[in-house]
Amino acid sequence: MPTPTGVSTDELRRANLRAILQTVHTRGPTTRAVLTRQLGLNRSTIGALTGELQSLGLVSEETSAVGGRSGRPSHLVVPREDNVVVAVDVGVDRIAVALVGLGGEVLDRRDRRHQRGEHDVGHVVDAVAQMVEDVLGAAGDQKVRCLGVGVAVPGAVRAVDGFVRFAPNLGWAEVPFTDLLAARLGRPVATGNDADLGALAEHVRGAAVGYTEAVYLNASVGIGGGFLMAGRPLAGARGYAGEVGHMQVDSQGPVCRCGAVGCWETKVGENVLLRLAGRLPGGGPPAVAEVIEAARAGERRAAEAVAEVADWCGVGLRGIVNLFDPEIVVLGGSLAQVWRAAEATVNEAMARSTMMPRDDVLIRAAQFGVDSPLIGAAELAFAPVLDHPQAVPTAS
Ligand SMILES: [Zn+2]
């Protein structure tokens, strides 16, 4: 019977299990004493709850002889990293795969560069499936419990089923990628937009921990944006919100891959910088770093390229800050590289409008560098168990 407030004992228990598991997953091993204080429950209730999480195989408890102020032995609740997920980041030039344990530790990780023209969906599904099976095989299938697979994709992903509506830089449109991969692997797969997942990673365990109004911007070939408003991801009606790469910043052009004119990513993508600096496109972050180094060493064409891209960075950032009034903007990929190299130029462009005082907004580089979407994909795969620990698949 529900209580008068509408919360049943089962629901309450599930909420408490969830709170404990989420705490040890994001903050690491935590004493029962701290959990007791944090949840406002008594010690025996916490003991029963951690006991249930133990029997579900999700945590272990370690007892240390040295107690706290009370002198009692302290029970440390530790997430069991033999509960794993496989995180995948399908980038434009490479696929990255990581085995991540409950608690967030990256236990193994592999990269594979795409061959030219290998963005064909069937190819990508095959390559990803092979890498997922390899990484699980190396861990020993009997030794770990795989809770699922999370995938980051640089495109618009329908929230309800992971259908990829479009991913222009992979050449994908209307692709049932998630269903194809799940069928191939015979495991649960969840897919999200790479920037949304980058924002999630930086919020849960990176540069944006503790902020409720945060923007994560990631540039490689294109630019993705992930937004956190009032502590919640901004998804939009169908999950496509945050396509900041396609906001118009210049009515003079050029024409973007999306069909519109003067999109932000035609001004600040990785390849834009490389072309302006007289380099061949396609070199990725190392090539961007080379241009920045050359600019620093005094090469005029490289310096002009960095300055121009930094200015357009500032123009886009100004629009985003004016629209969303974030506490913090976290930059990933080449945006972080350019911002570090030419912070003054970025700030100057932002300050050309006096709408929003620049000093009020923190700008930081992503803590996970190019791996934020990958770490976020792991969080996506952990989400169902963190939400409902009792539903964890038990050994068959
Ligand atoms: Zn566009």
Residues whose N, C-alpha, C, O or C-beta is under 5 A from the ligand:
A	BS01	ZN	G245 H246 C256 R257 C258 A260 C263
